[in-house]
Amino acid sequence: MFALLKATVLGAFLAAIVSLFIGSSGATGGLLNVHQVMVADFQFFWSWPIFLIGAGLSFGIFLLMD
């Protein structure tokens, strides 16, 4: 269960970094669906497909390490 928590954190970190590079150039990334999110006065780029893929890969690696 702790591996899933660690995997979601790493998936979110990966999604934020990759979406920042793709979204800041004005591209949407095609199937990656990078979009700009505004929360109050803070805006950032986010992609749910990148998050799910990154969290899944991280979870698999954490399970293999046990």
Backbone as JSON Lines, residues from 0, in Angstrom:
{"i":0,"aa":"M","n":[0.82,-1.2,0.0],"ca":[0.0,0.0,0.0],"c":[0.86,1.26,0.0]}
{"i":1,"aa":"F","n":[1.99,1.19,0.7],"ca":[2.89,2.34,0.74],"c":[3.53,2.57,-0.63]}
{"i":2,"aa":"A","n":[3.68,1.5,-1.41],"ca":[4.24,1.62,-2.76],"c":[3.31,2.44,-3.66]}
{"i":3,"aa":"L","n":[2.01,2.3,-3.48],"ca":[1.05,3.06,-4.27],"c":[1.12,4.54,-3.95]}
{"i":4,"aa":"L","n":[1.29,4.87,-2.68],"ca":[1.43,6.27,-2.28],"c":[2.68,6.9,-2.87]}
{"i":5,"aa":"K","n":[3.79,6.17,-2.8],"ca":[5.04,6.67,-3.37],"c":[4.92,6.8,-4.88]}
{"i":6,"aa":"A","n":[4.22,5.88,-5.52],"ca":[4.07,5.9,-6.97],"c":[3.22,7.09,-7.42]}
{"i":7,"aa":"T","n":[2.19,7.46,-6.68],"ca":[1.38,8.61,-7.06],"c":[2.16,9.91,-6.95]}
{"i":8,"aa":"V","n":[3.03,10.01,-5.95],"ca":[3.86,11.21,-5.82],"c":[4.82,11.31,-7.0]}
{"i":9,"aa":"L","n":[5.47,10.21,-7.36],"ca":[6.38,10.23,-8.49],"c":[5.65,10.45,-9.81]}
{"i":10,"aa":"G","n":[4.45,9.9,-9.94],"ca":[3.66,10.13,-11.15],"c":[3.25,11.59,-11.29]}
{"i":11,"aa":"A","n":[2.89,12.22,-10.18],"ca":[2.54,13.64,-10.21],"c":[3.75,14.5,-10.56]}
{"i":12,"aa":"F","n":[4.9,14.16,-10.01],"ca":[6.13,14.9,-10.3],"c":[6.49,14.77,-11.78]}
{"i":13,"aa":"L","n":[6.4,13.57,-12.33],"ca":[6.68,13.35,-13.75],"c":[5.7,14.11,-14.62]}
{"i":14,"aa":"A","n":[4.42,14.07,-14.29],"ca":[3.4,14.76,-15.08],"c":[3.62,16.27,-15.06]}
{"i":15,"aa":"A","n":[3.98,16.81,-13.91],"ca":[4.2,18.25,-13.82],"c":[5.4,18.69,-14.65]}
{"i":16,"aa":"I","n":[6.49,17.95,-14.58],"ca":[7.7,18.33,-15.31],"c":[7.5,18.19,-16.81]}
{"i":17,"aa":"V","n":[7.0,17.06,-17.27],"ca":[6.82,16.84,-18.71],"c":[5.77,17.8,-19.27]}
{"i":18,"aa":"S","n":[4.68,18.02,-18.55],"ca":[3.64,18.94,-19.01],"c":[4.14,20.37,-19.07]}
{"i":19,"aa":"L","n":[5.03,20.73,-18.16],"ca":[5.6,22.08,-18.17],"c":[6.37,22.31,-19.46]}
{"i":20,"aa":"F","n":[7.2,21.36,-19.87],"ca":[7.98,21.51,-21.09],"c":[7.1,21.49,-22.34]}
{"i":21,"aa":"I","n":[6.11,20.61,-22.38],"ca":[5.24,20.52,-23.56],"c":[4.29,21.71,-23.62]}
{"i":22,"aa":"G","n":[3.67,22.05,-22.5],"ca":[2.67,23.12,-22.48],"c":[3.25,24.51,-22.65]}
{"i":23,"aa":"S","n":[4.46,24.75,-22.17],"ca":[5.03,26.09,-22.28],"c":[5.4,26.43,-23.71]}
{"i":24,"aa":"S","n":[5.56,25.43,-24.56],"ca":[5.84,25.7,-25.97],"c":[4.56,25.92,-26.78]}
{"i":25,"aa":"G","n":[3.4,25.76,-26.15],"ca":[2.13,25.99,-26.82],"c":[1.52,24.74,-27.43]}
{"i":26,"aa":"A","n":[2.19,23.6,-27.31],"ca":[1.67,22.35,-27.87],"c":[0.75,21.65,-26.87]}
{"i":27,"aa":"T","n":[-0.08,20.76,-27.37],"ca":[-0.96,19.98,-26.49],"c":[-0.43,18.57,-26.29]}
{"i":28,"aa":"G","n":[0.56,18.17,-27.06],"ca":[1.13,16.84,-26.9],"c":[0.33,15.74,-27.55]}
{"i":29,"aa":"G","n":[-0.65,16.06,-28.37],"ca":[-1.46,15.04,-29.05],"c":[-2.26,14.21,-28.06]}
{"i":30,"aa":"L","n":[-1.97,12.92,-27.97],"ca":[-2.7,12.03,-27.08],"c":[-2.4,12.29,-25.6]}
{"i":31,"aa":"L","n":[-1.33,13.03,-25.34],"ca":[-0.99,13.33,-23.94],"c":[-1.94,14.34,-23.32]}
{"i":32,"aa":"N","n":[-2.63,15.13,-24.16],"ca":[-3.67,16.05,-23.71],"c":[-3.2,16.97,-22.59]}
{"i":33,"aa":"V","n":[-2.15,17.72,-22.85],"ca":[-1.64,18.69,-21.87],"c":[-2.52,19.93,-21.92]}
{"i":34,"aa":"H","n":[-3.02,20.35,-20.77],"ca":[-3.85,21.54,-20.72],"c":[-3.45,22.4,-19.53]}
{"i":35,"aa":"Q","n":[-3.84,23.67,-19.61],"ca":[-3.49,24.62,-18.56],"c":[-4.58,24.61,-17.49]}
{"i":36,"aa":"V","n":[-4.17,24.52,-16.24],"ca":[-5.1,24.48,-15.11],"c":[-4.89,25.74,-14.29]}
{"i":37,"aa":"M","n":[-5.98,26.39,-13.91],"ca":[-5.9,27.57,-13.05],"c":[-6.6,27.27,-11.73]}
{"i":38,"aa":"V","n":[-5.86,27.42,-10.63],"ca":[-6.42,27.26,-9.3],"c":[-6.16,28.57,-8.56]}
{"i":39,"aa":"A","n":[-7.24,29.32,-8.31],"ca":[-7.16,30.66,-7.72],"c":[-6.27,31.54,-8.59]}
{"i":40,"aa":"D","n":[-5.13,32.01,-8.1],"ca":[-4.23,32.83,-8.89],"c":[-3.04,32.05,-9.42]}
{"i":41,"aa":"F","n":[-3.04,30.76,-9.25],"ca":[-1.91,29.92,-9.65],"c":[-2.3,29.11,-10.88]}
{"i":42,"aa":"Q","n":[-1.43,29.1,-11.88],"ca":[-1.71,28.31,-13.08],"c":[-0.53,27.41,-13.38]}
{"i":43,"aa":"F","n":[-0.85,26.22,-13.9],"ca":[0.17,25.24,-14.25],"c":[-0.38,24.34,-15.35]}
{"i":44,"aa":"F","n":[0.52,23.57,-15.97],"ca":[0.14,22.63,-17.02],"c":[0.02,21.24,-16.4]}
{"i":45,"aa":"W","n":[-0.96,20.45,-16.89],"ca":[-1.2,19.13,-16.32],"c":[-1.68,18.18,-17.4]}
{"i":46,"aa":"S","n":[-1.37,16.9,-17.23],"ca":[-1.81,15.87,-18.15],"c":[-2.17,14.61,-17.35]}
{"i":47,"aa":"W","n":[-3.43,14.21,-17.4],"ca":[-3.84,12.99,-16.71],"c":[-3.24,11.74,-17.31]}
{"i":48,"aa":"P","n":[-3.13,11.61,-18.64],"ca":[-2.51,10.4,-19.18],"c":[-1.05,10.23,-18.74]}
{"i":49,"aa":"I","n":[-0.29,11.33,-18.7],"ca":[1.1,11.23,-18.24],"c":[1.13,10.82,-16.77]}
{"i":50,"aa":"F","n":[0.22,11.37,-15.97],"ca":[0.17,11.02,-14.55],"c":[-0.12,9.54,-14.36]}
{"i":51,"aa":"L","n":[-1.11,9.01,-15.08],"ca":[-1.48,7.61,-14.91],"c":[-0.38,6.67,-15.39]}
{"i":52,"aa":"I","n":[0.26,7.01,-16.51],"ca":[1.35,6.17,-17.01],"c":[2.54,6.22,-16.06]}
{"i":53,"aa":"G","n":[2.89,7.41,-15.59],"ca":[4.02,7.55,-14.67],"c":[3.77,6.86,-13.34]}
{"i":54,"aa":"A","n":[2.55,6.98,-12.8],"ca":[2.22,6.31,-11.55],"c":[2.22,4.8,-11.73]}
{"i":55,"aa":"G","n":[1.73,4.32,-12.86],"ca":[1.72,2.88,-13.12],"c":[3.12,2.31,-13.24]}
{"i":56,"aa":"L","n":[3.99,3.01,-13.96],"ca":[5.37,2.55,-14.09],"c":[6.09,2.58,-12.74]}
{"i":57,"aa":"S","n":[5.88,3.64,-11.98],"ca":[6.51,3.73,-10.66],"c":[6.01,2.63,-9.74]}
{"i":58,"aa":"F","n":[4.72,2.36,-9.77],"ca":[4.15,1.31,-8.93],"c":[4.73,-0.05,-9.29]}
{"i":59,"aa":"G","n":[4.87,-0.31,-10.6],"ca":[5.47,-1.57,-11.03],"c":[6.92,-1.71,-10.58]}
{"i":60,"aa":"I","n":[7.67,-0.63,-10.67],"ca":[9.07,-0.67,-10.23],"c":[9.16,-0.88,-8.73]}
{"i":61,"aa":"F","n":[8.3,-0.21,-7.96],"ca":[8.31,-0.4,-6.51],"c":[7.93,-1.82,-6.11]}
{"i":62,"aa":"L","n":[6.98,-2.41,-6.84],"ca":[6.62,-3.8,-6.55],"c":[7.75,-4.77,-6.88]}
{"i":63,"aa":"L","n":[8.48,-4.49,-7.97],"ca":[9.61,-5.34,-8.33],"c":[10.76,-5.22,-7.34]}
{"i":64,"aa":"M","n":[10.87,-4.07,-6.68],"ca":[11.96,-3.86,-5.72],"c":[11.73,-4.62,-4.41]}
{"i":65,"aa":"D","n":[10.48,-4.98,-4.11],"ca":[10.18,-5.7,-2.86],"c":[10.49,-7.16,-2.96]}
